[in-house]
């Protein structure tokens, strides 16, 4: 290889290096930002999901409070549920357990009732459980006392 | 001459390639910013809708519960609550919920302070309960409440 050829090759390498370096730098930066972007998108998705669950929980709490208010005066959970959700679908209804699909069709409501009859009246204890996607999201217990005259 | 042309071509390709990469980076950044803005606005709207309505419902419920006497006014757009010598008038007017506290023996027509932004309010007496319905951004939320002295509701 002649000296002239070696010189030309070296010259070419020197003149190409800045572009190659720039390419490498850009690719590294892009890689870094792509990873950051993926992480950020996951965080956004998690925040969105959290916000949706918070809204759902807030709605459920309002329902539970309304039901507790109504139940403490009537002692009849089915009537209370009919007042709160006019178009809910009843899945199961026995004296001890009422299960309802809420109008949003994602949340289920289960009420477990225990009654204790005495000479003075009837004391009922109700446990309300709201579930979504197979897990409990909110639970509230309340009691209703119906005096002897009213419960007869 | 040919070598110079090749060199110039490779430089051009390098420049265009790096510009394309930069544009790709800029496009991705803009896309992430757009997604972030969308997510933020959705979360913000959701929070406003949920907590705006539930805060108003809870506020009115607590006021009704703690009152000694309640009277629905303006065809369900408001409620007058008496607690001892103080009368509170809570009513919906001009896209907001207003509250005016005054001495029971000196009523006035002042509509009060704006406390919540709402699209609608309806208070109805249902059996022994008050049904409060709040409308915010087209969505209705309702709750039932009864006063401490149940017999008068």
Interface residues (C-beta under 8 A of the other chain):
Chain A: X12 X15 X16 X19 X22 X23 X26 X27 X29 X30 X33 X34 X37 X40 X41 X44 X47 X48 X51 X52 X54 X55 X58 X59 X61 X62 X65 X66 X69 X70 X73 X83 X84
Chain B: X7 X10 X11 X14 X15 X17 X18 X21 X22 X24 X25 X28 X29 X32 X35 X36 X39 X42 X43 X46 X47 X49 X50 X51 X54 X57 X61 X126 X127 X128 X129 X141 X142 X143 X144 X145 X146 X150
